[in-house]
Amino acid sequence: MEFFEAIRARRSIRKYTPEAVPSDVMDKALDAALLAPNSSNMQTWRIYWVHEASTKRDIAVACMNQGAARTAQELVVFIADPMTWKVAQEANLKHLGPAAPNAVKSYYTKLMPLLYSWRILAPVKWLIFNITGLFRPVVRKPWSSRDIEEVAIKSTALAAENFMLAISAQGFDTCPMEGFDERRVKKILGLGCRARVVMIISVGRRDPEGLWGERFRLPKDVVLKKI
Ligand SMILES: Cc1cc2nc3c(=O)[nH]c(=O)nc-3n(C[C@H](O)[C@H](O)[C@H](O)COP(=O)(O)O)c2cc1C
C-alpha cells in the first residue's frame, strides 16, 4: 500500500472479524516497530506479542474487556523500561567499536549512566541543569526518574505508531489502547516496577461494526501553527 494511503486507511477498530492475522504480517510490522527512531538509540522499549490464548484472555480482561481487545486476533503490548538501558549501552559501544571517536564513546560510557542511573543524584542534576541554564541554553531534562520514564515512553510510542502503520500497509487493522489496568498488565507479564505499559495494540481484520463513524479531526488552523 502506498505510504499516505496506509496512514489514511488506519482507523481505530473496536470489533474484529474471526479472520486470523498471518504471522508474517505480524513479523513484518514488529520489525518495522523496531526501526523507529529512539532516544540515543538506547531502545528502552520492550514489545510483548501476546500469542498464548489464556494470556491473551487475561490481557483483554485487564483492558477492561473492551471490544477492541476482546475480539482481537492478536495483542501486542508496548513497554517502556528505562531499566533496560545497560543492554543498549553495551551493545552500542560494541557496535561502534574501539575506533569510535572519544566523544561518542564518552556519550555512552559517561552521559548515559549519568542520565539513566544515579537516581540518588536527581536533585544535584536538577541544580546543575538549572544553574547552567541561567547562562546558556541547556537540556534541562532528564533529571528525575519520571523524566527518564518520559524519554522511554516517547520512543516506545513511536515504535507503536510504526507498528500500526505497517499493519495498515498490509491491509489489516489495529486499535491502540491506554484503557487498561497497568498494575494487572504488569503482573500478567511479570514486569519490574520501573516498566511502563505505554500502549496495548490489538490487531485483526475490521468488522464493519468495529468502525465508530467518520474520522474527525479539529480544523487545521486550531492545531497547526506556521510561525
Ligand atoms: C494513546 C492512545 C490511547 C488510546 N486508547 C484507546 C482505548 O483504550 N480504547 C479505544 O477504543 N481507543 C483508544 N484509542 C483510540 C483513539 O480513540 C483514536 O485514535 C481516536 O479516536 C482517533 O480515531 P482514529 O484512530 O480512528 O483516527 C487510543 C489512542 C491512543 C493514541
The ligand as an ORCA input file, in Angstrom:
! r2SCAN-3c Opt
* xyz 0 1
  C      -2.516      6.608     23.379
  C      -3.857      6.189     22.848
  C      -4.733      5.504     23.662
  C      -5.966      5.060     23.184
  N      -6.756      4.289     23.984
  C      -7.875      3.762     23.481
  C      -8.642      2.831     24.233
  O      -8.285      2.447     25.342
  N      -9.757      2.328     23.680
  C     -10.182      2.677     22.430
  O     -11.214      2.169     21.996
  N      -9.487      3.575     21.683
  C      -8.337      4.108     22.163
  N      -7.584      4.955     21.403
  C      -8.004      5.270     20.036
  C      -8.466      6.713     19.907
  O      -9.737      6.856     20.496
  C      -8.474      7.058     18.411
  O      -7.153      7.013     17.934
  C      -9.075      8.446     18.136
  O     -10.415      8.496     18.487
  C      -8.926      8.826     16.663
  O      -9.535      7.862     15.812
  P      -8.714      7.085     14.673
  O      -7.598      6.338     15.363
  O      -9.713      6.128     14.046
  O      -8.182      8.081     13.687
  C      -6.362      5.384     21.858
  C      -5.459      6.101     21.048
  C      -4.228      6.480     21.519
  C      -3.262      7.196     20.608
*
